[in-house]
Amino acid sequence: MTTRSLAATLALAAALFAGCSSPKGRIMGDEEESIVGSSRAGSATYDRLIEQSVQKLLQRQTATREGLTKARVAYLGVENKGMEELGDFREQIYELIDTSIETSGAYRSISRRFVDAGLRETRLDPSDLFLPKHRKAFAAALEANGNPVEFLLFSKITTGSTRGDGASERNYLLTLELVDVETGDFDKESARIRKEYR
């Protein structure tokens, strides 16, 4: 191999390796928009859904509870009925909604650890709590552990998809349902975001 061809080969190899550098990360500022996912919902979608639905539900409820002591809420997690796996977003969605309850001013959130322990002790699934006798047993288990509960909060994510010429649209819907433990009365709020994929 000649010196000239060796130099050309080395230059080509260096250019190829330079293009294969490892990904770089940076801390994003609070004022920057979240990255919009190119094939899945992503944080920009879930953040907006949570902000819209929780804010509307708690503001409406807070207006009816002015002057009363903070009501205690057991948040029962995120039910995924959408076509996408939530992956690590499931825990983040839970924490963001739970924190919103706690900082609402009208409600106190019961620790997830107590909620999970109450479900284990009563051997109930969250969907069982729509029956009055199961709600009563769950509330009694929480109260026995020093956590009286007045409301249950359920959340569900659903999706709907539409395909067009060279593009598709997916609707993401987050629905919150706040249930009175004593009466079974409920208040419901939803937020929807549409995303286009090409």
Backbone as JSON Lines, residues from 0, in Angstrom:
{"i":0,"aa":"M","n":[0.86,-1.17,0.0],"ca":[0.0,0.0,0.0],"c":[0.9,1.23,0.0]}
{"i":1,"aa":"T","n":[0.57,2.19,-0.87],"ca":[1.4,3.4,-0.96],"c":[1.08,4.32,0.19]}
{"i":2,"aa":"T","n":[1.99,5.24,0.42],"ca":[1.81,6.21,1.5],"c":[0.56,7.04,1.27]}
{"i":3,"aa":"R","n":[0.32,7.36,0.0],"ca":[-0.84,8.19,-0.33],"c":[-2.15,7.45,-0.04]}
{"i":4,"aa":"S","n":[-2.23,6.17,-0.44],"ca":[-3.46,5.4,-0.2],"c":[-3.64,5.11,1.29]}
{"i":5,"aa":"L","n":[-2.54,4.91,2.03],"ca":[-2.62,4.7,3.48],"c":[-3.16,5.96,4.16]}
{"i":6,"aa":"A","n":[-2.67,7.12,3.73],"ca":[-3.14,8.39,4.31],"c":[-4.63,8.6,4.02]}
{"i":7,"aa":"A","n":[-5.06,8.24,2.8],"ca":[-6.47,8.4,2.43],"c":[-7.35,7.46,3.25]}
{"i":8,"aa":"T","n":[-6.87,6.22,3.46],"ca":[-7.62,5.25,4.27],"c":[-7.76,5.73,5.7]}
{"i":9,"aa":"L","n":[-6.67,6.24,6.27],"ca":[-6.7,6.75,7.65],"c":[-7.64,7.96,7.78]}
{"i":10,"aa":"A","n":[-7.62,8.83,6.78],"ca":[-8.49,10.01,6.81],"c":[-9.96,9.59,6.74]}
{"i":11,"aa":"L","n":[-10.26,8.58,5.9],"ca":[-11.62,8.09,5.79],"c":[-12.08,7.44,7.09]}
{"i":12,"aa":"A","n":[-11.21,6.65,7.71],"ca":[-11.53,6.0,8.98],"c":[-11.77,7.04,10.07]}
{"i":13,"aa":"A","n":[-10.95,8.08,10.11],"ca":[-11.11,9.14,11.11],"c":[-12.45,9.86,10.92]}
{"i":14,"aa":"A","n":[-12.84,10.09,9.66],"ca":[-14.11,10.76,9.38],"c":[-15.29,9.89,9.81]}
{"i":15,"aa":"L","n":[-15.19,8.58,9.55],"ca":[-16.26,7.67,9.95],"c":[-16.41,7.61,11.46]}
{"i":16,"aa":"F","n":[-15.28,7.51,12.17],"ca":[-15.33,7.45,13.63],"c":[-15.84,8.76,14.23]}
{"i":17,"aa":"A","n":[-15.53,9.87,13.61],"ca":[-16.0,11.16,14.11],"c":[-17.52,11.24,14.01]}
{"i":18,"aa":"G","n":[-18.09,10.64,12.95],"ca":[-19.54,10.64,12.78],"c":[-20.24,9.67,13.73]}
{"i":19,"aa":"C","n":[-19.51,8.76,14.34],"ca":[-20.09,7.75,15.23],"c":[-19.84,8.09,16.69]}
{"i":20,"aa":"S","n":[-19.74,9.35,17.01],"ca":[-19.48,9.71,18.41],"c":[-20.69,9.38,19.27]}
{"i":21,"aa":"S","n":[-20.47,9.21,20.54],"ca":[-21.55,8.84,21.46],"c":[-22.48,10.03,21.67]}
{"i":22,"aa":"P","n":[-23.75,9.76,22.05],"ca":[-24.69,10.85,22.28],"c":[-24.24,11.76,23.42]}
{"i":23,"aa":"K","n":[-24.62,13.0,23.31],"ca":[-24.28,13.98,24.35],"c":[-25.56,14.46,24.98]}
{"i":24,"aa":"G","n":[-25.51,14.75,26.27],"ca":[-26.68,15.24,26.98],"c":[-26.43,16.64,27.53]}
{"i":25,"aa":"R","n":[-27.51,17.31,27.86],"ca":[-27.41,18.62,28.5],"c":[-28.63,18.83,29.37]}
{"i":26,"aa":"I","n":[-28.49,19.66,30.37],"ca":[-29.61,20.01,31.24],"c":[-30.46,21.06,30.51]}
{"i":27,"aa":"M","n":[-31.75,20.79,30.4],"ca":[-32.64,21.75,29.74],"c":[-33.15,22.76,30.76]}
{"i":28,"aa":"G","n":[-33.31,23.98,30.35],"ca":[-33.83,25.04,31.21],"c":[-35.33,24.9,31.4]}
{"i":29,"aa":"D","n":[-35.86,25.43,32.5],"ca":[-37.29,25.35,32.79],"c":[-38.13,26.05,31.72]}
{"i":30,"aa":"E","n":[-37.56,27.06,31.06],"ca":[-38.31,27.8,30.06],"c":[-38.36,27.08,28.71]}
{"i":31,"aa":"E","n":[-37.57,26.02,28.53],"ca":[-37.55,25.29,27.27],"c":[-38.7,24.29,27.2]}
{"i":32,"aa":"E","n":[-39.27,24.17,26.0],"ca":[-40.33,23.18,25.77],"c":[-39.73,21.78,25.84]}
{"i":33,"aa":"S","n":[-40.53,20.81,26.33],"ca":[-40.11,19.41,26.31],"c":[-40.02,18.93,24.87]}
{"i":34,"aa":"I","n":[-39.16,17.96,24.63],"ca":[-39.02,17.39,23.29],"c":[-40.3,16.62,22.97]}
{"i":35,"aa":"V","n":[-40.8,16.83,21.77],"ca":[-42.01,16.14,21.34],"c":[-41.6,14.79,20.76]}
{"i":36,"aa":"G","n":[-42.14,13.7,21.31],"ca":[-41.8,12.35,20.85],"c":[-42.15,12.16,19.38]}
{"i":37,"aa":"S","n":[-41.29,11.46,18.65],"ca":[-41.52,11.27,17.22],"c":[-42.37,10.04,16.91]}
{"i":38,"aa":"S","n":[-42.51,9.13,17.88],"ca":[-43.32,7.93,17.62],"c":[-44.19,7.53,18.79]}
{"i":39,"aa":"R","n":[-44.04,8.22,19.95],"ca":[-44.83,7.91,21.15],"c":[-45.21,9.21,21.83]}
{"i":40,"aa":"A","n":[-46.0,9.09,22.9],"ca":[-46.54,10.28,23.57],"c":[-45.43,11.21,24.08]}
{"i":41,"aa":"G","n":[-44.56,10.73,24.95],"ca":[-43.47,11.55,25.48],"c":[-43.9,12.52,26.56]}
{"i":42,"aa":"S","n":[-42.91,13.16,27.15],"ca":[-43.16,14.02,28.31],"c":[-43.98,15.26,27.96]}
{"i":43,"aa":"A","n":[-43.81,15.81,26.76],"ca":[-44.59,16.99,26.39],"c":[-46.08,16.68,26.44]}
{"i":44,"aa":"T","n":[-46.46,15.49,26.02],"ca":[-47.87,15.08,26.03],"c":[-48.38,14.84,27.44]}
{"i":45,"aa":"Y","n":[-47.68,13.99,28.2],"ca":[-48.15,13.64,29.54],"c":[-48.15,14.84,30.47]}
{"i":46,"aa":"D","n":[-47.14,15.69,30.4],"ca":[-47.1,16.87,31.26],"c":[-48.33,17.75,31.05]}
{"i":47,"aa":"R","n":[-48.68,17.98,29.78],"ca":[-49.84,18.84,29.48],"c":[-51.15,18.18,29.92]}
{"i":48,"aa":"L","n":[-51.27,16.88,29.7],"ca":[-52.49,16.18,30.11],"c":[-52.7,16.29,31.62]}
{"i":49,"aa":"I","n":[-51.64,16.06,32.37],"ca":[-51.73,16.1,33.83],"c":[-52.08,17.51,34.29]}
{"i":50,"aa":"E","n":[-51.36,18.48,33.75],"ca":[-51.57,19.87,34.17],"c":[-53.01,20.3,33.92]}
{"i":51,"aa":"Q","n":[-53.54,19.99,32.73],"ca":[-54.9,20.42,32.39],"c":[-55.96,19.71,33.23]}
{"i":52,"aa":"S","n":[-55.88,18.39,33.32],"ca":[-56.96,17.64,33.99],"c":[-56.95,17.82,35.5]}
{"i":53,"aa":"V","n":[-55.78,17.72,36.12],"ca":[-55.7,17.84,37.58],"c":[-56.11,19.24,38.01]}
{"i":54,"aa":"Q","n":[-55.6,20.23,37.29],"ca":[-55.9,21.62,37.64],"c":[-57.41,21.89,37.59]}
{"i":55,"aa":"K","n":[-58.06,21.45,36.51],"ca":[-59.51,21.69,36.36],"c":[-60.3,20.99,37.46]}
{"i":56,"aa":"L","n":[-59.99,19.71,37.7],"ca":[-60.74,18.94,38.7],"c":[-60.56,19.53,40.1]}
{"i":57,"aa":"L","n":[-59.32,19.78,40.49],"ca":[-59.07,20.26,41.85],"c":[-59.55,21.69,42.05]}
{"i":58,"aa":"Q","n":[-59.46,22.54,41.03],"ca":[-59.97,23.91,41.17],"c":[-61.48,23.89,41.37]}
{"i":59,"aa":"R","n":[-62.16,23.07,40.6],"ca":[-63.62,22.98,40.72],"c":[-64.0,22.45,42.1]}
{"i":60,"aa":"Q","n":[-63.31,21.43,42.56],"ca":[-63.59,20.85,43.87],"c":[-63.2,21.8,45.01]}
{"i":61,"aa":"T","n":[-62.07,22.49,44.84],"ca":[-61.59,23.41,45.88],"c":[-62.62,24.51,46.13]}
{"i":62,"aa":"A","n":[-63.25,24.98,45.07],"ca":[-64.25,26.05,45.21],"c":[-65.41,25.61,46.1]}
{"i":63,"aa":"T","n":[-65.76,24.32,46.07],"ca":[-66.87,23.83,46.89],"c":[-66.44,23.51,48.31]}
{"i":64,"aa":"R","n":[-65.13,23.49,48.57],"ca":[-64.63,23.09,49.89],"c":[-64.02,24.25,50.68]}
{"i":65,"aa":"E","n":[-64.21,25.48,50.22],"ca":[-63.6,26.62,50.91],"c":[-64.02,26.67,52.37]}
{"i":66,"aa":"G","n":[-63.05,26.88,53.24],"ca":[-63.31,26.98,54.67],"c":[-63.35,25.65,55.39]}
{"i":67,"aa":"L","n":[-63.34,24.56,54.65],"ca":[-63.36,23.23,55.27],"c":[-61.93,22.74,55.47]}
{"i":68,"aa":"T","n":[-61.77,21.75,56.34],"ca":[-60.44,21.17,56.52],"c":[-60.07,20.39,55.26]}
{"i":69,"aa":"K","n":[-58.79,20.16,55.1],"ca":[-58.32,19.45,53.91],"c":[-58.85,18.01,53.9]}
{"i":70,"aa":"A","n":[-59.48,17.65,52.8],"ca":[-60.0,16.28,52.64],"c":[-58.85,15.36,52.28]}
{"i":71,"aa":"R","n":[-58.9,14.14,52.78],"ca":[-57.83,13.16,52.54],"c":[-58.19,12.28,51.36]}
{"i":72,"aa":"V","n":[-57.23,12.18,50.42],"ca":[-57.45,11.47,49.16],"c":[-56.48,10.3,49.04]}
{"i":73,"aa":"A","n":[-57.03,9.13,48.68],"ca":[-56.18,7.98,48.35],"c":[-56.14,7.89,46.83]}
{"i":74,"aa":"Y","n":[-54.97,8.13,46.26],"ca":[-54.8,8.05,44.81],"c":[-54.42,6.62,44.47]}
{"i":75,"aa":"L","n":[-55.17,6.01,43.56],"ca":[-55.03,4.59,43.28],"c":[-54.28,4.26,41.99]}
{"i":76,"aa":"G","n":[-53.53,5.2,41.48],"ca":[-52.62,4.89,40.37],"c":[-53.19,5.11,39.0]}
{"i":77,"aa":"V","n":[-52.35,4.78,38.02],"ca":[-52.64,5.05,36.61],"c":[-53.05,3.75,35.92]}
{"i":78,"aa":"E","n":[-54.23,3.76,35.35],"ca":[-54.69,2.61,34.56],"c":[-54.43,2.94,33.09]}
{"i":79,"aa":"N","n":[-53.72,2.08,32.39],"ca":[-53.4,2.32,31.0],"c":[-54.3,1.5,30.1]}
{"i":80,"aa":"K","n":[-55.19,2.19,29.38],"ca":[-56.06,1.53,28.41],"c":[-55.72,1.99,26.99]}
{"i":81,"aa":"G","n":[-54.55,2.62,26.85],"ca":[-54.1,3.09,25.55],"c":[-53.29,2.03,24.82]}
{"i":82,"aa":"M","n":[-52.93,2.32,23.58],"ca":[-52.19,1.35,22.78],"c":[-50.69,1.37,23.06]}
{"i":83,"aa":"E","n":[-50.19,2.41,23.73],"ca":[-48.77,2.52,24.01],"c":[-48.48,2.07,25.44]}
{"i":84,"aa":"E","n":[-47.36,1.39,25.61],"ca":[-46.89,1.07,26.96],"c":[-46.45,2.37,27.62]}
{"i":85,"aa":"L","n":[-46.74,2.52,28.9],"ca":[-46.33,3.74,29.6],"c":[-44.85,3.7,30.0]}
{"i":86,"aa":"G","n":[-44.31,2.5,30.19],"ca":[-42.9,2.38,30.57],"c":[-42.61,3.16,31.84]}
{"i":87,"aa":"D","n":[-41.5,3.89,31.83],"ca":[-41.11,4.63,33.03],"c":[-41.96,5.88,33.26]}
{"i":88,"aa":"F","n":[-42.84,6.22,32.3],"ca":[-43.73,7.35,32.53],"c":[-44.8,7.04,33.57]}
{"i":89,"aa":"R","n":[-45.13,5.76,33.78],"ca":[-46.18,5.4,34.73],"c":[-45.88,5.97,36.12]}
{"i":90,"aa":"E","n":[-44.66,5.77,36.58],"ca":[-44.28,6.27,37.91],"c":[-44.26,7.79,37.95]}
{"i":91,"aa":"Q","n":[-43.8,8.4,36.85],"ca":[-43.75,9.86,36.82],"c":[-45.15,10.46,36.83]}
{"i":92,"aa":"I","n":[-46.05,9.86,36.07],"ca":[-47.44,10.33,36.05],"c":[-48.03,10.23,37.45]}
{"i":93,"aa":"Y","n":[-47.79,9.09,38.11],"ca":[-48.29,8.9,39.48],"c":[-47.78,10.02,40.39]}
{"i":94,"aa":"E","n":[-46.48,10.24,40.38],"ca":[-45.88,11.23,41.28],"c":[-46.38,12.64,40.99]}
{"i":95,"aa":"L","n":[-46.52,12.99,39.72],"ca":[-46.98,14.34,39.38],"c":[-48.42,14.57,39.83]}
{"i":96,"aa":"I","n":[-49.28,13.58,39.63],"ca":[-50.67,13.73,40.08],"c":[-50.75,13.75,41.6]}
{"i":97,"aa":"D","n":[-50.01,12.87,42.26],"ca":[-50.01,12.8,43.72],"c":[-49.51,14.12,44.32]}
{"i":98,"aa":"T","n":[-48.47,14.69,43.75],"ca":[-47.94,15.97,44.23],"c":[-48.95,17.09,44.0]}
{"i":99,"aa":"S","n":[-49.66,17.06,42.88],"ca":[-50.68,18.08,42.6],"c":[-51.8,18.05,43.63]}
{"i":100,"aa":"I","n":[-52.16,16.85,44.07],"ca":[-53.19,16.72,45.12],"c":[-52.68,17.39,46.4]}
{"i":101,"aa":"E","n":[-51.47,17.04,46.77],"ca":[-50.89,17.52,48.03],"c":[-50.74,19.04,48.04]}
{"i":102,"aa":"T","n":[-50.43,19.64,46.9],"ca":[-50.2,21.09,46.85],"c":[-51.44,21.88,46.44]}
{"i":103,"aa":"S","n":[-52.59,21.2,46.35],"ca":[-53.82,21.87,45.88],"c":[-54.38,22.88,46.88]}
{"i":104,"aa":"G","n":[-54.09,22.68,48.16],"ca":[-54.63,23.58,49.17],"c":[-55.9,23.07,49.82]}
{"i":105,"aa":"A","n":[-56.66,22.2,49.13],"ca":[-57.92,21.69,49.69],"c":[-57.86,20.2,50.02]}
{"i":106,"aa":"Y","n":[-56.81,19.53,49.56],"ca":[-56.71,18.08,49.75],"c":[-55.36,17.68,50.33]}
{"i":107,"aa":"R","n":[-55.36,16.56,51.02],"ca":[-54.12,15.93,51.51],"c":[-54.05,14.56,50.88]}
{"i":108,"aa":"S","n":[-52.91,14.21,50.36],"ca":[-52.73,12.91,49.74],"c":[-52.28,11.91,50.8]}
{"i":109,"aa":"I","n":[-52.87,10.73,50.79],"ca":[-52.43,9.65,51.69],"c":[-51.25,8.96,51.01]}
{"i":110,"aa":"S","n":[-50.22,8.7,51.75],"ca":[-49.02,8.08,51.2],"c":[-49.35,6.81,50.43]}
{"i":111,"aa":"R","n":[-48.7,6.67,49.3],"ca":[-48.9,5.49,48.46],"c":[-48.62,4.19,49.22]}
{"i":112,"aa":"R","n":[-47.67,4.24,50.13],"ca":[-47.32,3.04,50.89],"c":[-48.5,2.58,51.76]}
{"i":113,"aa":"F","n":[-49.23,3.54,52.35],"ca":[-50.41,3.19,53.13],"c":[-51.54,2.68,52.24]}
{"i":114,"aa":"V","n":[-51.7,3.32,51.07],"ca":[-52.74,2.9,50.13],"c":[-52.49,1.46,49.67]}
{"i":115,"aa":"D","n":[-51.24,1.18,49.27],"ca":[-50.89,-0.18,48.82],"c":[-51.07,-1.2,49.95]}
{"i":116,"aa":"A","n":[-50.69,-0.81,51.18],"ca":[-50.85,-1.72,52.32],"c":[-52.33,-2.0,52.58]}
{"i":117,"aa":"G","n":[-53.18,-0.97,52.45],"ca":[-54.62,-1.15,52.64],"c":[-55.21,-2.09,51.6]}
{"i":118,"aa":"L","n":[-54.76,-1.98,50.36],"ca":[-55.24,-2.88,49.31],"c":[-54.8,-4.32,49.57]}
{"i":119,"aa":"R","n":[-53.54,-4.47,50.01],"ca":[-53.04,-5.82,50.31],"c":[-53.81,-6.44,51.49]}
{"i":120,"aa":"E","n":[-54.01,-5.63,52.52],"ca":[-54.68,-6.14,53.73],"c":[-56.12,-6.58,53.42]}
{"i":121,"aa":"T","n":[-56.81,-5.83,52.6],"ca":[-58.2,-6.15,52.28],"c":[-58.31,-7.11,51.09]}
{"i":122,"aa":"R","n":[-57.17,-7.37,50.43],"ca":[-57.13,-8.24,49.23],"c":[-58.07,-7.74,48.14]}
{"i":123,"aa":"L","n":[-58.04,-6.41,47.95],"ca":[-58.9,-5.79,46.96],"c":[-58.07,-5.2,45.83]}
{"i":124,"aa":"D","n":[-58.68,-5.15,44.67],"ca":[-58.12,-4.48,43.5],"c":[-58.79,-3.1,43.45]}
{"i":125,"aa":"P","n":[-58.11,-2.07,42.92],"ca":[-58.76,-0.76,42.86],"c":[-60.15,-0.78,42.21]}
{"i":126,"aa":"S","n":[-60.36,-1.62,41.2],"ca":[-61.68,-1.67,40.56],"c":[-62.77,-2.21,41.49]}
{"i":127,"aa":"D","n":[-62.38,-2.96,42.54],"ca":[-63.35,-3.47,43.52],"c":[-63.95,-2.36,44.38]}
{"i":128,"aa":"L","n":[-63.27,-1.22,44.44],"ca":[-63.67,-0.16,45.36],"c":[-64.92,0.6,44.91]}
{"i":129,"aa":"F","n":[-65.46,0.22,43.76],"ca":[-66.72,0.84,43.34],"c":[-67.93,0.17,43.99]}
{"i":130,"aa":"L","n":[-67.7,-0.93,44.69],"ca":[-68.76,-1.56,45.47],"c":[-68.72,-1.01,46.89]}
{"i":131,"aa":"P","n":[-69.87,-0.58,47.44],"ca":[-69.89,0.07,48.76],"c":[-69.23,-0.75,49.87]}
{"i":132,"aa":"K","n":[-69.46,-2.07,49.92],"ca":[-68.89,-2.87,51.0],"c":[-67.36,-2.92,50.91]}
{"i":133,"aa":"H","n":[-66.83,-2.93,49.69],"ca":[-65.36,-2.94,49.52],"c":[-64.75,-1.57,49.85]}
{"i":134,"aa":"R","n":[-65.47,-0.5,49.47],"ca":[-65.0,0.85,49.82],"c":[-64.91,0.99,51.33]}
{"i":135,"aa":"K","n":[-65.94,0.49,52.0],"ca":[-66.0,0.59,53.46],"c":[-64.87,-0.21,54.11]}
{"i":136,"aa":"A","n":[-64.59,-1.41,53.61],"ca":[-63.51,-2.24,54.16],"c":[-62.15,-1.57,53.93]}
{"i":137,"aa":"F","n":[-61.95,-1.0,52.75],"ca":[-60.7,-0.32,52.44],"c":[-60.51,0.91,53.32]}
{"i":138,"aa":"A","n":[-61.57,1.7,53.47],"ca":[-61.52,2.89,54.33],"c":[-61.22,2.51,55.77]}
{"i":139,"aa":"A","n":[-61.81,1.41,56.24],"ca":[-61.57,0.95,57.62],"c":[-60.12,0.53,57.8]}
{"i":140,"aa":"A","n":[-59.54,-0.13,56.79],"ca":[-58.13,-0.55,56.88],"c":[-57.21,0.65,56.93]}
{"i":141,"aa":"L","n":[-57.49,1.67,56.14],"ca":[-56.67,2.88,56.17],"c":[-56.82,3.61,57.51]}
{"i":142,"aa":"E","n":[-58.05,3.71,57.98],"ca":[-58.29,4.42,59.25],"c":[-57.61,3.7,60.41]}
{"i":143,"aa":"A","n":[-57.6,2.38,60.39],"ca":[-56.94,1.61,61.46],"c":[-55.45,1.9,61.5]}
{"i":144,"aa":"N","n":[-54.9,2.32,60.38],"ca":[-53.48,2.68,60.31],"c":[-53.26,4.19,60.45]}
{"i":145,"aa":"G","n":[-54.27,4.9,60.94],"ca":[-54.13,6.33,61.19],"c":[-54.3,7.21,59.97]}
{"i":146,"aa":"N","n":[-54.95,6.69,58.92],"ca":[-55.13,7.45,57.69],"c":[-56.59,7.43,57.23]}
{"i":147,"aa":"P","n":[-57.45,8.17,57.92],"ca":[-58.84,8.21,57.46],"c":[-58.91,8.79,56.04]}
{"i":148,"aa":"V","n":[-59.78,8.25,55.22],"ca":[-59.86,8.68,53.82],"c":[-61.28,9.14,53.52]}
{"i":149,"aa":"E","n":[-61.38,10.22,52.73],"ca":[-62.68,10.74,52.33],"c":[-62.94,10.57,50.84]}
{"i":150,"aa":"F","n":[-61.87,10.58,50.04],"ca":[-62.02,10.47,48.59],"c":[-61.02,9.48,48.01]}
{"i":151,"aa":"L","n":[-61.41,8.84,46.92],"ca":[-60.53,7.99,46.13],"c":[-60.33,8.68,44.78]}
{"i":152,"aa":"L","n":[-59.1,8.65,44.27],"ca":[-58.84,9.24,42.96],"c":[-58.31,8.16,42.02]}
{"i":153,"aa":"F","n":[-59.0,8.01,40.89],"ca":[-58.6,7.06,39.86],"c":[-58.16,7.84,38.63]}
{"i":154,"aa":"S","n":[-57.17,7.34,37.9],"ca":[-56.78,7.97,36.63],"c":[-56.61,6.91,35.57]}
{"i":155,"aa":"K","n":[-56.98,7.29,34.34],"ca":[-56.92,6.34,33.23],"c":[-56.43,7.06,31.98]}
{"i":156,"aa":"I","n":[-55.54,6.41,31.24],"ca":[-55.06,6.94,29.96],"c":[-55.61,6.06,28.84]}
{"i":157,"aa":"T","n":[-56.22,6.72,27.84],"ca":[-56.7,6.02,26.66],"c":[-56.14,6.7,25.42]}
{"i":158,"aa":"T","n":[-56.14,5.99,24.31],"ca":[-55.69,6.56,23.04],"c":[-56.69,6.22,21.95]}
{"i":159,"aa":"G","n":[-56.69,7.03,20.9],"ca":[-57.49,6.77,19.7],"c":[-56.65,7.17,18.5]}
{"i":160,"aa":"S","n":[-56.62,6.34,17.47],"ca":[-55.75,6.59,16.32],"c":[-56.54,6.73,15.03]}
{"i":161,"aa":"T","n":[-56.05,7.64,14.16],"ca":[-56.61,7.84,12.83],"c":[-55.46,7.86,11.84]}
{"i":162,"aa":"R","n":[-55.61,7.13,10.73],"ca":[-54.57,7.11,9.7],"c":[-55.05,7.88,8.48]}
{"i":163,"aa":"G","n":[-54.13,8.66,7.89],"ca":[-54.43,9.4,6.68],"c":[-53.35,9.14,5.64]}
{"i":164,"aa":"D","n":[-53.31,9.96,4.59],"ca":[-52.31,9.82,3.54],"c":[-50.95,10.27,4.04]}
{"i":165,"aa":"G","n":[-50.08,9.32,4.33],"ca":[-48.71,9.64,4.75],"c":[-48.59,10.16,6.17]}
{"i":166,"aa":"A","n":[-49.67,10.19,6.9],"ca":[-49.61,10.69,8.28],"c":[-50.63,9.94,9.12]}
{"i":167,"aa":"S","n":[-50.46,10.03,10.42],"ca":[-51.46,9.47,11.34],"c":[-51.62,10.43,12.5]}
{"i":168,"aa":"E","n":[-52.78,10.36,13.13],"ca":[-53.06,11.19,14.3],"c":[-53.4,10.28,15.46]}
{"i":169,"aa":"R","n":[-52.88,10.61,16.63],"ca":[-53.24,9.85,17.83],"c":[-53.72,10.81,18.89]}
{"i":170,"aa":"N","n":[-54.89,10.5,19.47],"ca":[-55.43,11.28,20.58],"c":[-55.05,10.61,21.87]}
{"i":171,"aa":"Y","n":[-54.55,11.38,22.82],"ca":[-54.22,10.89,24.16],"c":[-55.19,11.55,25.12]}
{"i":172,"aa":"L","n":[-55.88,10.74,25.91],"ca":[-56.88,11.25,26.85],"c":[-56.54,10.77,28.25]}
{"i":173,"aa":"L","n":[-56.41,11.71,29.19],"ca":[-56.22,11.38,30.6],"c":[-57.51,11.75,31.32]}
{"i":174,"aa":"T","n":[-58.11,10.76,31.99],"ca":[-59.36,10.98,32.72],"c":[-59.13,10.74,34.2]}
{"i":175,"aa":"L","n":[-59.56,11.69,35.03],"ca":[-59.49,11.57,36.48],"c":[-60.89,11.43,37.04]}
{"i":176,"aa":"E","n":[-61.04,10.56,38.03],"ca":[-62.33,10.35,38.66],"c":[-62.15,10.42,40.17]}
{"i":177,"aa":"L","n":[-62.77,11.4,40.81],"ca":[-62.68,11.6,42.25],"c":[-63.98,11.07,42.88]}
{"i":178,"aa":"V","n":[-63.86,10.03,43.71],"ca":[-65.03,9.33,44.26],"c":[-65.13,9.58,45.77]}
{"i":179,"aa":"D","n":[-66.31,9.98,46.22],"ca":[-66.59,10.15,47.65],"c":[-66.72,8.76,48.28]}
{"i":180,"aa":"V","n":[-65.9,8.48,49.28],"ca":[-65.89,7.14,49.9],"c":[-67.23,6.83,50.53]}
{"i":181,"aa":"E","n":[-67.83,7.8,51.17],"ca":[-69.08,7.59,51.91],"c":[-70.27,7.34,51.0]}
{"i":182,"aa":"T","n":[-70.43,8.2,49.98],"ca":[-71.64,8.15,49.15],"c":[-71.45,7.47,47.8]}
{"i":183,"aa":"G","n":[-70.23,7.41,47.32],"ca":[-70.0,6.88,45.97],"c":[-70.19,7.92,44.89]}
{"i":184,"aa":"D","n":[-70.59,9.15,45.26],"ca":[-70.72,10.23,44.28],"c":[-69.34,10.51,43.69]}
{"i":185,"aa":"F","n":[-69.31,10.94,42.43],"ca":[-68.01,11.19,41.81],"c":[-68.03,12.44,40.96]}
{"i":186,"aa":"D","n":[-66.84,12.98,40.75],"ca":[-66.62,14.09,39.83],"c":[-65.55,13.62,38.87]}
{"i":187,"aa":"K","n":[-65.69,14.0,37.61],"ca":[-64.81,13.49,36.58],"c":[-64.28,14.64,35.73]}
{"i":188,"aa":"E","n":[-63.03,14.53,35.32],"ca":[-62.42,15.53,34.45],"c":[-61.48,14.83,33.48]}
{"i":189,"aa":"S","n":[-61.43,15.33,32.24],"ca":[-60.54,14.76,31.23],"c":[-59.77,15.87,30.53]}
{"i":190,"aa":"A","n":[-58.62,15.5,29.99],"ca":[-57.85,16.39,29.14],"c":[-57.39,15.57,27.94]}
{"i":191,"aa":"R","n":[-57.38,16.2,26.76],"ca":[-57.02,15.48,25.55],"c":[-55.97,16.26,24.77]}
{"i":192,"aa":"I","n":[-55.03,15.53,24.21],"ca":[-54.01,16.12,23.32],"c":[-53.97,15.27,22.06]}
{"i":193,"aa":"R","n":[-53.88,15.95,20.91],"ca":[-53.76,15.25,19.63],"c":[-52.34,15.41,19.11]}
{"i":194,"aa":"K","n":[-51.78,14.32,18.59],"ca":[-50.45,14.38,18.0],"c":[-50.5,13.84,16.59]}
{"i":195,"aa":"E","n":[-49.75,14.5,15.7],"ca":[-49.64,14.04,14.33],"c":[-48.29,13.37,14.16]}
{"i":196,"aa":"Y","n":[-48.28,12.22,13.48],"ca":[-47.05,11.5,13.17],"c":[-46.94,11.37,11.67]}
{"i":197,"aa":"R","n":[-45.74,11.63,11.15],"ca":[-45.52,11.51,9.69],"c":[-44.43,10.5,9.44]}
